[in-house]
């Protein structure tokens, strides 16, 4: 475990520029302010991103704005939203909704507010989630188990339930659900998280079929371990286990996930629905 932890620290240390640039040159260039990213055309599209104040969600917002979309940042943490909004500065047109997406009434109100601001919603990225405690199933309390299922799965249903009808009115939409490789393989000491993300995969496949001829496309992304604040919620032993499963020998970057999501949000993604897109450094085997 010690060797893996050292590798993890070195891989994530962006001060080691040569190592970082070798691992992900396009992202290193973009991070340096050189805007070395491929352009995705999302001009005129209005997006909702949940869990948007930090981590993968915030990286997705940045990428969508850079592609020309207007973004509504949804997050339960108003203070984090304010910080995120101030750091976006003049990158594009955006607003924020401080919303508890586990409450149907709150999701409905945020949907109505976003439509009043932007006129429509063409893109929904269900990103919000928590890792929960690192415990064996029988050691988890019912409250600990339900907390993860509530945000990581039920809230995905609530957001789709509120926004899909709005997309059907326009006969166009792109929904991207952030699942996890854990939903395909099941991670030990994370039965709640693995079950929730497996549910997101199943929901994506079902909803994709229901909407297949409507103009609304639904896909999900299954990252392996990505370097974000969510890693602070789990033990170092669990992080080391996850990194040890990745053939590339490093965690992914949130910018790499955002790049994939941006394409899935575009009109160029036109014949994939109910699909699962891996971003796992080679870990995924099916």
N, C-alpha and C positions, 0 to 999 in steps of 0.2 A: 504493500500500500504506500510506503514511503516513496518508492521510485515513481509511482504514478502521480502522487501529489506534487513531487518536484517537477515532473513533466508538465503537469497542469499549470503550475505557477509560471513556468518558463513560456509555455505556449500562450498564456494570456497576458504576458508582460509586454505591452506595446512599446515600452522603452527599448526593447531589443528589436530595433527596426528591421534588421535584415531578416530575422526569423519570421517576424510578423508579415513582412512584404512577400516572403517566399510562400508562406501559407495561403495568403489571400491578397494578391497584388491589387486587384480592382478595388477591394474594400479599403486597403491601405491608402491608395491614391485618393479615394473619395474622402476618407477621414482627414487627409492632409489638406483638404480644401481644393483639390484639383478637379473635383466633379467627374471622376473617371468612371461614370456609370452609364450603362446603356439607357437610352431614353424609351420609356413606355408612354404611349399617347393616351392620357386619361382626361384630355381637355373637355370641360363642360360636364364632367361626372361628379356627382355628390356622394361622399363616402361617410359611413359611420364605422369607427374603429373602437371596440371595447377594450378596456384595460390599456388605454392609450397614453397614460401619463408617464410611463417608463418602459424600459426593456424592449422586448420585441414589438409591443404595440406602438411605442413612440417611434421606433425605427421605421415601422410600416407607415405611420403618418408622414414622416419626413420623406419617404420614397414616393408616396402618393401625391403629396404636395409638389414635389419636384417633377412629377409627371403631368401636372396640370389640374389635378382633382381638387375640389373643395372638401374639407374634412371637418367632421364633428367628432371631437374627442370625448368619449364617454369613459368615466372612471368614478369610483366611489370616493376617491381621495381628492377633495377639493384643493388642498394645499399643493399636492403634487401636480394637479392640473394647472394651477396658476404658474408654477415653476416651469412646466413644460411649455405653456403658452408663451411665456416671456422669452424662452430660449428659441422658439420658432421665429420670433421677430417678424421679418417681412418675407418669409419663405413662400407665402401663398395665402389663400383665404380660408379661414378656419374659425370654429367656435368651440365651446366646451359645454358639456352637460355633466354636472355632478349627480350621478345616478346610481342607485343600488339595483343592478340588473337582475337580482334574484327576486325582485318585487314586480308583479305584473303591472300594477298601477304606475309605478315609476318608469318602467320601460315604455308604456303607452304614452305617458306625458313627454318623455324625452323624444320619442318618435315624432309626436305632433309638433314639438318645439323645433326640431331639426327641419321638418318640412316647411314650417312657417319661415324659417331663416333661408333655406336653400331652394325650396320649391318642390324637391323630390329627393328620393334616395335611390341611387343606382348601384351602390356598392355597400356591402356589409361584411366586415371582418370581425368574426367572433374570436377574439384573442384573450379576453380576461380569464384568469385562472390562478389557482394556488396549488402548491405542491402538497401541503398538509404535513402532518407529522410523519417521521420515519419510524414506523412500528409494524410488527407482524399483525396480521388481520385480527387475531384473537386478543391482541393487546390494545387495539384501537377502541375507544369508546364509541357508542352510537353517535354521539355529538360530533366527534372528530371525523367519523366516516361521512356523515351527512353534510358537514360543512364543505367538503371537497366536491361531493356529488352536486350539491346545490349550486355552486358557482361554475364548476367546470362542465356540467352537462345541462342541468335544468335551465340555467340562464341562457344557454345557446338556444334551447327551445323557445324561451320567452322572446328573445330578440327576433328570431325567425318568424315566430307567430305574429309579432307586431308589424314587421317590415315586409314580409313576403307579399301580403295583399297590396301594399303600396307599389311594389315592383310589378305585380301582375297588371295593375292599372295602366302601366306604361309599356307592358309587354317586353320588358328588358330588366335584367339585373344580374349581378355577380355576387355570390356569397362564398366567402372563404372561411372555413372553420379551422382553427389551430388545434389540432389533436396532438399526438405524441407517439413516438416509437413504442412507448410503454403500453399504449393501447393495442398494439399488435403483438407484443411479446410478453407483456406483464413483467413489471419490475418487482423484485422482492422488497418487502417492507414498504410497499406503496400500492397496496391492493385497492384503496379508495381511488387514487389517482389513475391507476391502470384501468380500473373498471369505468371510471368517468370518461377517459379518453377513448376507450373501446366503444363506449356509447356514442361519443361524438362521431366516430367513424361510421357506425351503423346509422345514425341519424342522417349523416351526409349522403350515404348511399340511398337511403329511402327517399329523402326529400329530392335528391337529384332525379330519381325516376318519376316522382310525382310531378315535377316541373319540366320534364325533358322536352316537351313541345311548346313551352310557354315563352321562351326567350330568356328565362331566368336559369342561370347555370350555378350549380352548387358543387364545390370541391373542398377537400381538406388537405392540410399539410401535416406531416408527421415528423417533426424534428427529433433528433437525438438530443443529447445535452447541449444547451446553448448558454453562452456566458451572459447571464443576466442576474439581477438581484434575487430571482427566485431560488438560486443556488444557496443563498444564505438561509433559506428555510429548511434545508436538509443537511444531514451530517456529512462531514468530509469523507467518511467511509462510503457513503452512498454515492457521492460525486465521483470518487475514485473508481467505484465499481462501474458507473456509467461510462466514464472516459475509457476505461480498460476494454470496453466492448467495441470501440470505434476503430476500424482499421487505419484511418488517417492519423490516429494518435493524438487528436486534439478535439476540444469542443468546437461547435460551430459559432459563428458570429451572428448577432441579431440582424446585421445588414445583409447577410446572405439569405436569411429567411425572408426579409423584406423584399429582396429582389425577386424571389420566386412568387411571393404573394402579389406583387405589382403586376406581373404577367397574368396571373390567374384572375385579376380584377379587370383585365382589358378585354376589348372585343376580339382580339386575336385568339383568345382562348374560346373557341367556338364549337369544338367537337369533343370536349372532355367534360363530363358531368357525373356526379356521384363517384368521383375518382379520388384516389389517395396518392399524394405526391410526397415521396420520401426526401428528406434532407438530413442525412444521417452519417455522412462521412464514410459510407460503405457498410454500416452496421446492418441495414435492412436486408433481409434475405427473401422477402416476398412482398 
